[in-house]
Every structure is written in C-alpha cells, then in structure tokens.
Amino acid sequence: MFNNRTVAVTTDVKTGVLLLVSVLASLFLASCSSSAEHPIMVDDIAIDDPLEENNRRVFAFNAAVDDAVIHPVVGGYRAVVPSPARTGLRNFLRNIKSPVTLANQLLQGDLPGSRDVVLRAVINSLVGVGGLFDVAGSEGIEYESEDFGQTLAIWGVGHGPYLVVPFLGPSSVRDYSGYAVDSFADPLRWYLHNIDEEGIYYAKVGLDYLDLRESLIDVLQDLESSSIDYYAAVRATYYQRRDALVKDENTDGAPAIPNYDD
Amino acid sequence: MAMLRKIALVVFVFAAFQGVCASPAFAGTDREEGSKAFIDGMAQQGIDFLGDQSLTMDQRKAKFRNLLNNSFDMDTIGRFALGRYWREATDGQRKEYLKLFHQMVIEVYSQRFSEYKGQKVEVRSAREDGETDAIVSSFIIPADSGSEIQVDWRVRHEGGRYKIVDVIVEGVSMSVTQRSDFASVIQRGGGQIDVLLSHLRNGGSASIEEAAQQ
C-alpha cells in the first residue's frame, strides 16, 4: 500500500521534472525566436505572436465553445446561485489556494505579501467560516492573485510566444508553464491524491474554471463590442493585465500618453 | 486636586488624538486635488444621466456626447490609438479618422448604458505623473455584493483645464488596447490605413470576420 503510493508519487515527480525541463527549454527557445518587422506594441512590451494564425484558429474555436457552452452555463450559474453565494465560493476557492499563493509570494521575495497571505488564511478560515467570507479583505488586507507565471516574471523571464490555449484562452508560454507548475505543486492536490480523493481536486478545478469564466464574461463581451479585431484586443488586454498583476496593481505602470502639440 | 489634574490630562490627550485624526491626512498638491475633484464631478455627471430613468436613449446619448467633449481630450486619445500610422496618414485621412473615432466611441459606449445598475464611483487618491498629468485612482462599487473594480484616470492639466487622456481599468489601458486593435487591423489589411477607416465607417464594432463576409 505504502509502496504503491511512493511509486505513484515518484512517477508524479518525474512527470513534474520533465514538465519543468520542457518548460525551461521552450522558454529558452522562445527568447531566441525573431519578431516581426513592426511588432505590435502593448505599452513598452513588443507582442511576440509567431503562432498567430494557429492562435486565431484556437481563438475562434474557443469563441464557439463560449457561445455554445460557457454562456449558457454561466447564465444558469448566475440565475441559480445568487451573487452573495457566488462571492462566497470565490472567497472559498481563494482561501484553499493560499499555500500556492504563499509559496509564490515567498519565491518572489515579497515578505509583506507573504505575511498578508498567512493573515488572510488564518482570519478568513477562523472568523470567515472556513473562508466563505473575506473578513480580512474588509479589514484592509486585500487579496493578491499570485501564480508561478508571475514569479517567473519577477525572476526576469519574458513571456515567450503568445499562446491561445483551447478552453483556457489567452496565455503565453511562460504563464501557461506557470499554471502547470502551480497545479502540479498544489499541496491540496498531493493531499487528496494521498487519501485517494483526487476526484475532489478535479471538482475544485471545475469550480475554479466556472468562477473565472463568470468573472470574465461581461468584460469579454464589452471588449468584443468595442473592438474591431477582437483577437488583437484580447491579446493586448492579456499582456496588460498580467503586467499589472506582476506589479501587484501598482499604478506606476500606467502608460504614458504623449503631449501632441501640433 | 490630583483627581482633577488627572481628568484634565485625559481630556487633553483625548483632544490631541482627536485633532490628529481630524486633520486631513496629507493633502495633495493642487494638481492632485484638482484632478480628483474633476474626476469626482465627471463621475457624478455620468451617474446622474445613467440613473435618470426619465431620459430617452437619444437624450442620454446627447448628455454622453457632452460629457465626452468636455472631459476627454478625444483628439489626443484618437491620435495615440492610431500609433505610428498617424505619421503615415494624409491630412484628409487624419481628419476623417478622428471624426470616425469620436463617433465609434459614442456608439460603443451608448450600447452599454443599460449595464448601469446603481454602481457608485469612489475617488480615493491621486498622484502626479510627469509635467502635466495626474493619475486619479477610483473604484466602481457595485450595488450588490460583487467586487470593486479599480479604474485609474490619466488627467492632463493644461491651460487651466482638466482633460482625461486615458482610462485604465484594473491595469488595462483603454488607449493601449485600442491602439493594439487598430494596429492589427491595419497590419492585416496590408498596412493600409484605409482598411481601418472603412471598418470605422461601417460601424466600427463589427468584427473583422463579419466585415469580411459583407
């Protein structure tokens, strides 16, 4: 029994190491790839989208999935579950993600941020009824979204090529790798794996996805109606939003608008 | 006597604390305070016409156009959104582009008036940026239990007037996103500015795929 588990865990570690190696290799290759003659700039970041034609196809596929499945599902979710309960679920999901968030804060060397993660987890778990209520947030200890993609950014790793992932949407080689690392390293997954309840983890991933899509649906509809090339608008939004998250929402990153005198 | 002195001391300390708490916490520079008041007033105007159920769609649109012309530097925003293609555009193209851009903004945002559901705007802070600008941070607070949305405004103070030159929602600049959108349309149209102009003439918000089918 014990042996079986050890074997399973070792295979998992092997997969993890392989994953990490392939991630680093692709990031290295990405940094060597050339960009277009006139790269499209998002603020001061040149967008690297060598897979654009393929990305556009996946984007169109995702848009079709959104229309056929996601919109009705989110609509049903909103109709059945009232807003306070949806907020409760979001708080709960954020709370059980605390170990991953904390690890990333520490890897980023953000000590005040790490302290806030611990404080939030303790306060919200105890006073906020197992994380359903964001008591810490209303006391001024705000939630900060952290993931391994952001950690890589702090370490100086560039985005690499832009990537539209089926079902998941816009990402980059760096951020998608970070997402894989976070999912792999999540102690909750290890724990549930060890008590043979991995199904619960996949249910949690499903709820994460539902929560994410519900939070994005209005934003994306607005973006679609205000853009001519929806793909390009989403891409620009993705880069800026990730940049803001890496900088922990600091307004110092607001792009300069020149003063045209003529 | 000793008792009285003690009471006096407590009252004094209490009063001193009150004084510290009551004094405005670090009042900003004139530009910061002016920009904050300007955004506050602009947001209030917006909420007034959005929340006024007696207005027709056309009346709302007219109020919005007014607000846009008075509070936003639309020529600067439009020129920024065209990016490096502004230099390549002829005078005629520039003029038509700015006109179409203005119309597009009014059309696109008019479609969203109905999304207003009693949200409040709370202006919280401002900081100077560069020679003429201030970044004003505000938060849109939903009427229900949803989460707040941070909206930063780049306000330019010139010739005694305040004008908005960019709106940044949760770290995403509307001007930068628009520029990226337009640049992609022009690049995919073979570098022709006219391709963008024809999209804008056809209503702007129609997606590339839809326009290709027309």
HADDOCK unambig.tbl for C-alpha pairs under 7 A between the chains (distance, minus, plus):
assign (segid A and resid 40 and name CA) (segid B and resid 180 and name CA) 6.45 0.50 0.50
assign (segid A and resid 40 and name CA) (segid B and resid 183 and name CA) 6.78 0.50 0.50
assign (segid A and resid 41 and name CA) (segid B and resid 180 and name CA) 6.82 0.50 0.50
assign (segid A and resid 42 and name CA) (segid B and resid 176 and name CA) 6.23 0.50 0.50
assign (segid A and resid 42 and name CA) (segid B and resid 180 and name CA) 6.63 0.50 0.50
assign (segid A and resid 43 and name CA) (segid B and resid 176 and name CA) 6.31 0.50 0.50
assign (segid A and resid 83 and name CA) (segid B and resid 145 and name CA) 6.40 0.50 0.50
assign (segid A and resid 83 and name CA) (segid B and resid 146 and name CA) 6.79 0.50 0.50
assign (segid A and resid 84 and name CA) (segid B and resid 145 and name CA) 5.76 0.50 0.50
assign (segid A and resid 87 and name CA) (segid B and resid 146 and name CA) 6.72 0.50 0.50
assign (segid A and resid 225 and name CA) (segid B and resid 108 and name CA) 6.78 0.50 0.50
assign (segid A and resid 225 and name CA) (segid B and resid 205 and name CA) 5.45 0.50 0.50
assign (segid A and resid 226 and name CA) (segid B and resid 108 and name CA) 5.68 0.50 0.50
assign (segid A and resid 226 and name CA) (segid B and resid 205 and name CA) 5.59 0.50 0.50
assign (segid A and resid 227 and name CA) (segid B and resid 181 and name CA) 6.59 0.50 0.50
assign (segid A and resid 227 and name CA) (segid B and resid 205 and name CA) 5.72 0.50 0.50
assign (segid A and resid 228 and name CA) (segid B and resid 181 and name CA) 6.67 0.50 0.50
assign (segid A and resid 228 and name CA) (segid B and resid 204 and name CA) 6.05 0.50 0.50
assign (segid A and resid 228 and name CA) (segid B and resid 205 and name CA) 5.44 0.50 0.50
assign (segid A and resid 228 and name CA) (segid B and resid 206 and name CA) 6.05 0.50 0.50
assign (segid A and resid 228 and name CA) (segid B and resid 207 and name CA) 4.85 0.50 0.50
assign (segid A and resid 228 and name CA) (segid B and resid 208 and name CA) 6.04 0.50 0.50
assign (segid A and resid 229 and name CA) (segid B and resid 181 and name CA) 5.63 0.50 0.50
assign (segid A and resid 229 and name CA) (segid B and resid 185 and name CA) 6.27 0.50 0.50
assign (segid A and resid 229 and name CA) (segid B and resid 207 and name CA) 5.88 0.50 0.50
assign (segid A and resid 229 and name CA) (segid B and resid 208 and name CA) 5.71 0.50 0.50
assign (segid A and resid 230 and name CA) (segid B and resid 207 and name CA) 6.75 0.50 0.50
assign (segid A and resid 232 and name CA) (segid B and resid 180 and name CA) 6.40 0.50 0.50
assign (segid A and resid 232 and name CA) (segid B and resid 181 and name CA) 5.12 0.50 0.50
assign (segid A and resid 232 and name CA) (segid B and resid 184 and name CA) 6.30 0.50 0.50
assign (segid A and resid 233 and name CA) (segid B and resid 177 and name CA) 5.69 0.50 0.50
assign (segid A and resid 233 and name CA) (segid B and resid 178 and name CA) 6.99 0.50 0.50
assign (segid A and resid 233 and name CA) (segid B and resid 180 and name CA) 6.57 0.50 0.50
assign (segid A and resid 233 and name CA) (segid B and resid 181 and name CA) 5.13 0.50 0.50
assign (segid A and resid 236 and name CA) (segid B and resid 177 and name CA) 5.39 0.50 0.50
assign (segid A and resid 236 and name CA) (segid B and resid 180 and name CA) 6.26 0.50 0.50
assign (segid A and resid 237 and name CA) (segid B and resid 172 and name CA) 6.04 0.50 0.50
assign (segid A and resid 237 and name CA) (segid B and resid 177 and name CA) 6.21 0.50 0.50
assign (segid A and resid 240 and name CA) (segid B and resid 171 and name CA) 6.38 0.50 0.50
assign (segid A and resid 240 and name CA) (segid B and resid 172 and name CA) 5.29 0.50 0.50
assign (segid A and resid 241 and name CA) (segid B and resid 171 and name CA) 5.68 0.50 0.50
assign (segid A and resid 241 and name CA) (segid B and resid 172 and name CA) 5.70 0.50 0.50
assign (segid A and resid 244 and name CA) (segid B and resid 171 and name CA) 5.13 0.50 0.50
assign (segid A and resid 249 and name CA) (segid B and resid 171 and name CA) 6.56 0.50 0.50
assign (segid A and resid 260 and name CA) (segid B and resid 76 and name CA) 6.83 0.50 0.50
